[in-house]
Amino acid sequence: MVTDAGTARPARRPVPRPDARRDTGSHPRRYPPEPRRPETVLGAPIGRASRLWASLPRELARAFRPHADALAGEILREVQLAVPEYARPLEGPFGKMIMRGIQQAVRHCLDNLGNPSAPQEGWMSLFRHLGKVEFSEGRSLNQLQTAYRVGGRVAWRYIAGVSQTLGLSTEFLCVGAEAIFSYVDEISALSVQGYAAAQARAAGTRVRQRRQLLELALADPPASPKAIAALAVTTGWRIPDRIVAVALEPRDDQHQLEPPELDSEILMDLEGKQPCLLAEESLLPAGYLEAALRGWRAAIGPAVPFTDAAVSLHWARRTMELASRSVIEAGPVVRATDHLAELWLLSDEFLIRELIRRCLAPLADRTEKQRERLGRTLLAWLQSSGTAPDMAERLGVHPQTVRYRMRQLEELFGDRLNDPESRSNLEIALRAQRLLAP
């Protein structure tokens, strides 16, 4: 071929036109034809974009491949103009990742031209990874999705220009445009997958770290304050001056329950054998846990300095134990501070039972009903002014009945009823016996 200036120029290799691939009948064959191939290649699903590229003649890949670097450079320039977050020098890992993504996108499209068996997993992994990178950089996916859309428009303009130079048909341009924008949708979806996976992994790590922080805060003996402070900073948890522990009654189905919607500042373990919460007292106003912990039974320990969190949990669990045994009356949520006398009185059940046995030994030979009646009468006498009418009113019996029982008690206990220390021990023993009675 000779130019106007008379200089020779190598003849351009003809590229088959897509519109030449027609049936000879009166009706043209629908273009592009549906390729016959498995729905997956190397375990990776083939998207619509790949099917469209594969339906085109393989010769197009050789025609467009010399333009790959120029197209990638044009896409990079336009993306950096459109997305300020990406308009920075390309040295270092960030620049390499951006360049690799653009080059991989261009290369993948070329590799798929006329090639239904082109590998898919490499580019899929890359764009999932780009989604993970965006999450690790603390950005939303808006910038990356914008970059993909800009890249698709630039690629389409560039390919349209080259196609005109090559003399390709309008039908090819339509298929190319559909393939490009389908590809943009696909890589966007892959990056969403990667972003979501990184987000879930980070959330799981945060949950584990917060559970570890809860364990450190409740350790007995106490954990190192420096270790607790460092982990609190990592998890974004503010260490309060005073803390409240909450014991939850274990449930057989607790692993299947949805986590309750609690304040983010509340540390919780809902999966252990002894589930519990830890929170600043101000985060647990009256009625809050009743509404938030539907289906759970909770006992709130006393407010203590943060370093005594294990102490609060001890008394929360002791309160839960007594409530579960119906030793103290309690609803779905019970506060230890509402039952301090009972908690103190039963703080050591072995010792209190020994006190009951020794102090009330004179009643041992009586029947159970007699012991119950005489015990109630003796406690009423110890807690009142001691007059028969007052005691009778307290007990709901006739004053003469009270006098009769008191004569029996005087015979059984003798001078101990006049000794202040013995009387104090008797009252403690009788009150504890009433709590521990089934």
C-alpha positions in Angstrom: 0.0 0.0 0.0 1.4 3.5 -0.9 0.6 6.8 0.8 0.2 10.2 -0.9 3.8 11.0 -0.1 4.8 7.9 -2.1 6.2 6.0 1.0 5.4 2.4 1.5 3.3 1.4 4.5 2.7 -2.2 5.6 -0.6 -3.5 4.6 -3.1 -3.8 7.5 -4.2 -7.2 8.3 -8.0 -7.5 7.6 -10.2 -8.1 10.6 -13.4 -10.1 10.0 -16.5 -8.1 10.5 -19.0 -9.5 12.9 -21.9 -8.7 10.6 -20.4 -11.1 8.0 -21.3 -14.1 10.2 -24.8 -14.6 8.9 -26.9 -17.6 7.9 -27.6 -17.9 4.2 -31.4 -18.0 4.7 -33.8 -15.2 4.4 -33.6 -14.4 8.1 -30.3 -13.4 9.6 -29.1 -15.4 12.7 -29.5 -13.6 16.0 -26.2 -12.1 17.1 -24.3 -12.8 19.2 -25.0 -16.6 19.3 -25.2 -18.3 22.6 -21.9 -20.1 23.0 -22.1 -23.8 24.0 -19.9 -24.2 27.1 -20.1 -25.2 30.7 -21.5 -22.7 33.1 -18.2 -22.6 35.0 -14.6 -22.5 34.1 -12.0 -23.7 36.7 -14.7 -23.5 39.4 -15.5 -19.9 38.7 -18.9 -18.8 37.2 -18.8 -17.2 33.8 -20.6 -13.8 33.8 -22.6 -12.2 31.0 -19.6 -10.0 30.0 -17.4 -13.0 29.5 -20.0 -14.7 27.3 -20.4 -11.6 25.2 -16.6 -11.3 24.7 -16.3 -14.9 23.9 -18.9 -14.7 21.2 -16.8 -12.3 19.2 -14.0 -13.4 16.7 -10.7 -14.3 18.2 -8.9 -12.1 15.7 -10.2 -9.0 17.5 -7.9 -9.8 20.4 -4.8 -9.5 18.2 -6.2 -6.3 16.7 -6.8 -4.6 20.1 -3.9 -6.0 22.2 -1.4 -3.3 21.0 -3.7 -0.7 22.4 -3.9 -2.3 25.9 -1.3 -0.1 27.6 -2.6 3.2 26.1 -6.1 2.3 27.2 -5.0 1.5 30.7 -3.2 4.8 31.0 -6.2 6.7 29.7 -8.5 5.0 32.3 -6.0 5.8 35.1 -5.9 9.5 34.2 -9.7 9.8 34.0 -10.2 7.9 37.3 -7.8 10.1 39.1 -9.6 13.2 37.8 -13.0 11.8 38.8 -12.1 10.4 42.2 -10.0 12.7 44.4 -9.1 9.9 46.9 -7.2 8.2 44.1 -5.5 11.3 42.8 -2.2 10.7 44.6 1.3 9.5 43.6 1.3 5.9 42.5 4.3 4.8 44.5 3.9 2.1 47.1 1.3 -0.6 47.5 -1.7 1.7 46.8 -0.4 2.7 43.4 0.6 -0.8 42.4 -2.9 -2.1 43.4 -4.7 0.6 41.3 -2.4 0.0 38.3 -2.8 -3.8 38.6 -6.6 -3.5 38.8 -6.8 -1.4 35.6 -4.3 -3.6 33.7 -6.0 -6.8 34.8 -9.4 -5.5 33.7 -8.2 -4.6 30.2 -6.2 -7.9 29.9 -9.1 -10.0 31.0 -11.4 -8.5 28.4 -8.8 -9.1 25.7 -8.2 -12.7 26.9 -11.9 -13.4 26.7 -12.3 -12.3 23.1 -13.3 -15.4 21.2 -12.1 -17.6 24.0 -14.9 -19.2 26.1 -12.3 -21.2 28.1 -10.4 -18.2 29.4 -9.6 -18.5 33.2 -11.9 -16.4 35.4 -10.8 -16.9 39.0 -7.7 -14.6 38.8 -9.6 -11.4 38.0 -12.5 -12.3 40.3 -10.1 -12.7 43.3 -8.4 -9.4 42.4 -11.6 -7.3 42.4 -12.8 -9.0 45.6 -9.5 -8.0 47.1 -10.0 -4.4 46.0 -13.2 -4.3 48.0 -11.3 -5.6 51.1 -8.7 -2.9 50.5 -11.3 -0.1 50.5 -12.7 -1.4 53.8 -9.2 -1.5 55.4 -8.5 2.1 54.2 -11.6 3.2 56.0 -13.6 4.2 52.9 -17.0 3.3 51.7 -17.4 1.6 48.3 -18.6 4.9 46.6 -15.2 5.8 45.4 -14.4 2.4 43.9 -17.8 2.1 42.2 -17.3 5.6 40.7 -13.9 4.5 39.4 -15.4 1.4 37.8 -18.1 3.5 36.1 -15.6 6.1 34.8 -13.3 3.3 33.6 -16.2 1.7 31.7 -17.0 4.9 29.9 -13.4 5.6 29.0 -12.9 2.0 27.7 -16.0 2.4 25.6 -14.9 5.7 24.0 -11.4 4.3 23.3 -12.7 1.0 21.8 -15.2 2.9 19.7 -12.5 5.0 18.3 -10.3 2.0 17.5 -13.2 0.2 16.0 -13.9 3.0 13.5 -10.3 2.8 12.5 -10.5 -0.9 12.0 -13.8 -0.5 10.1 -15.8 -2.7 12.5 -19.6 -2.8 12.2 -22.2 -1.0 14.3 -23.4 -4.4 15.5 -19.9 -5.1 17.0 -20.0 -1.8 18.8 -23.4 -2.7 20.3 -22.1 -6.0 21.6 -18.9 -4.4 22.8 -20.8 -1.7 24.7 -23.0 -4.3 26.4 -20.0 -6.4 27.3 -18.1 -3.5 28.8 -21.0 -2.3 31.0 -21.8 -5.8 32.0 -18.2 -6.2 33.1 -18.5 -3.0 35.2 -21.5 -4.5 37.0 -19.6 -7.8 37.6 -16.5 -6.3 39.0 -18.6 -4.0 41.2 -20.5 -7.0 42.6 -17.2 -8.8 43.3 -15.9 -5.8 45.2 -19.1 -5.6 47.2 -18.5 -9.2 48.2 -14.9 -8.5 49.2 -15.9 -5.4 51.2 -18.7 -7.4 53.0 -16.3 -10.2 53.8 -13.7 -7.8 55.3 -16.5 -6.1 57.2 -17.8 -9.3 58.7 -14.2 -10.5 59.6 -13.5 -7.2 61.3 -16.8 -7.4 63.2 -16.0 -10.9 64.3 -12.5 -9.8 65.5 -14.1 -6.9 67.4 -16.5 -9.2 69.1 -13.7 -11.6 70.1 -11.6 -8.7 71.4 -14.5 -7.3 73.4 -15.2 -10.7 74.9 -11.5 -11.0 75.8 -11.7 -7.5 77.4 -14.8 -8.7 79.4 -12.8 -11.7 80.6 -9.9 -9.5 81.7 -12.1 -7.1 83.5 -13.8 -9.9 85.4 -10.6 -11.9 86.1 -10.0 -13.0 89.7 -7.3 -12.3 90.6 -7.4 -9.0 88.7 -5.7 -8.8 85.3 -3.0 -6.2 84.6 -4.5 -2.7 84.3 -2.1 -2.0 81.4 -3.4 -5.0 79.5 -7.0 -4.0 80.1 -6.3 -0.4 79.1 -4.5 -1.4 75.9 -7.3 -3.8 74.8 -9.9 -1.1 75.7 -8.2 1.3 73.3 -8.0 -1.3 70.6 -11.8 -2.1 70.8 -12.8 1.6 71.3 -14.3 1.0 74.8 -14.1 3.6 77.4 -13.3 2.3 80.9 -15.8 3.7 83.4 -15.0 4.7 86.9 -17.8 2.6 88.4 -19.1 -0.6 86.8 -22.1 -2.9 87.2 -22.0 -6.6 86.3 -25.2 -8.4 85.2 -25.6 -12.2 85.6 -27.9 -13.9 83.1 -29.6 -17.2 83.7 -28.2 -19.8 81.2 -30.6 -21.0 78.6 -30.5 -24.2 76.5 -31.2 -22.2 73.4 -29.0 -19.3 74.1 -26.7 -20.1 71.1 -29.7 -19.8 68.7 -31.0 -16.5 70.1 -30.5 -13.2 68.2 -28.2 -10.9 70.2 -30.3 -8.3 72.1 -30.0 -4.7 71.0 -27.9 -3.3 73.8 -25.9 -0.1 74.0 -22.6 -0.5 72.2 -20.7 0.4 75.4 -22.1 -2.7 77.2 -19.7 -5.7 77.1 -21.4 -9.0 76.9 -20.9 -12.7 76.7 -24.1 -14.5 75.7 -22.6 -17.8 74.6 -20.6 -19.0 77.7 -21.8 -21.3 80.4 -22.4 -18.3 82.6 -23.5 -15.5 80.3 -23.1 -12.0 81.7 -22.9 -8.3 80.9 -20.6 -5.5 82.1 -21.7 -1.8 81.9 -21.5 1.6 83.4 -24.3 2.0 85.9 -25.8 4.9 84.0 -26.3 2.6 81.0 -28.8 0.5 82.9 -31.7 2.7 83.9 -34.8 1.2 85.4 -36.8 -0.8 82.8 -33.9 -0.9 80.3 -32.9 -4.5 80.7 -36.5 -5.7 81.0 -37.1 -4.4 77.5 -33.8 -5.3 76.0 -33.4 -8.8 77.4 -36.8 -10.3 76.6 -36.6 -14.0 77.2 -33.6 -13.7 79.5 -33.6 -13.6 83.3 -31.1 -11.2 84.7 -29.6 -10.2 88.1 -27.8 -6.9 88.5 -24.9 -6.7 90.9 -24.0 -3.7 93.0 -22.1 -0.7 91.4 -18.4 -0.9 92.3 -15.1 0.6 91.2 -14.0 -0.8 87.8 -11.2 -2.8 89.5 -13.9 -4.6 91.6 -16.0 -5.8 88.6 -15.5 -9.4 89.6 -17.0 -8.6 93.0 -20.1 -7.1 91.4 -20.5 -10.2 89.2 -20.1 -12.5 92.2 -23.1 -10.9 94.0 -25.1 -10.7 90.8 -24.6 -14.5 90.3 -25.4 -15.1 94.0 -28.6 -13.1 93.6 -29.5 -15.1 90.5 -28.9 -18.4 92.3 -31.2 -17.4 95.2 -33.8 -16.1 92.8 -33.7 -19.3 90.8 -34.2 -21.3 94.0 -37.1 -19.0 95.0 -35.2 -18.1 98.2 -35.9 -14.4 97.3 -38.8 -13.1 95.3 -37.7 -11.8 91.9 -39.1 -10.9 88.5 -37.3 -11.1 85.1 -34.7 -8.6 86.4 -33.6 -8.5 90.0 -31.2 -6.1 91.7 -28.8 -7.4 94.3 -29.1 -4.1 96.2 -32.8 -4.8 96.9 -31.8 -8.0 98.8 -28.6 -7.0 100.7 -29.9 -8.4 104.0 -30.7 -11.8 102.5 -27.4 -11.9 100.6 -25.5 -11.2 103.8 -27.5 -13.6 105.9 -26.9 -16.5 103.4 -23.4 -15.5 102.3 -22.2 -18.8 103.7 -24.9 -21.4 103.8 -22.8 -24.0 105.6 -22.2 -21.7 108.5 -25.8 -20.4 108.6 -27.2 -24.0 108.6 -24.8 -24.8 111.4 -26.1 -21.8 113.4 -29.7 -22.9 112.8 -28.9 -26.4 113.9 -27.2 -25.2 117.1 -29.6 -22.4 118.0 -32.8 -24.3 117.3 -31.7 -27.6 118.8 -34.4 -27.4 121.5 -37.0 -27.8 118.8 -35.5 -30.9 117.2 -37.7 -33.4 119.1 -41.0 -31.6 118.0 -43.0 -32.5 114.9 -42.4 -30.4 111.7 -45.7 -28.6 112.2 -44.8 -27.8 115.9 -41.4 -26.6 114.9 -42.9 -24.3 112.3 -45.5 -22.8 114.7 -43.1 -22.4 117.6 -40.4 -20.9 115.4 -42.9 -18.3 114.0 -44.0 -17.4 117.5 -40.4 -17.1 118.8 -39.4 -14.8 115.8 -42.5 -12.7 116.4 -41.6 -12.3 120.1 -38.0 -11.4 119.2 -39.1 -8.8 116.6 -41.9 -7.2 118.6 -42.4 -5.6 122.0 -43.2 -9.0 123.4 -46.8 -8.5 124.4 -49.3 -11.2 123.6 -51.7 -8.9 121.7 -49.0 -7.6 119.5 -47.7 -11.0 118.7 -51.2 -12.4 118.2 -51.9 -9.7 115.6 -48.6 -10.4 113.8 -49.3 -14.1 113.7 -53.0 -14.0 113.1 -53.9 -16.1 116.1 -55.7 -15.6 119.5 -53.6 -14.0 122.3 -54.2 -17.1 124.4 -52.6 -19.2 121.8 -49.6 -17.0 121.9 -49.3 -17.3 125.7 -49.6 -21.1 125.5 -46.8 -21.2 122.9 -44.6 -18.8 124.8 -44.8 -21.1 127.9 -43.6 -24.0 125.8 -40.7 -21.9 124.4 -39.6 -20.8 127.9 -39.5 -24.4 128.9 -37.4 -25.3 125.8 -35.0 -22.4 125.7 -34.8 -21.3 129.4 -32.4 -18.5 130.2 -31.3 -18.1 126.6 -34.4 -16.0 125.9 -33.0 -13.4 128.4 -29.4 -13.3 127.0 -28.9 -10.6 124.4 -26.3 -12.5 122.4 -28.5 -15.7 122.4 -31.5 -13.7 121.3 -29.6 -12.1 118.4 -28.4 -15.6 117.3 -31.9 -16.9 117.6 -33.3 -14.2 115.4 -30.6 -14.7 112.7 -31.2 -18.4 112.7 -35.0 -18.1 112.5 -34.8 -15.6 109.7 -32.4 -17.7 107.7 -34.5 -20.8 108.3 -37.5 -19.1 106.9 -35.5 -18.1 103.8 -34.1 -21.6 103.2 -37.3 -23.4 103.9 -38.6 -25.1 100.7 
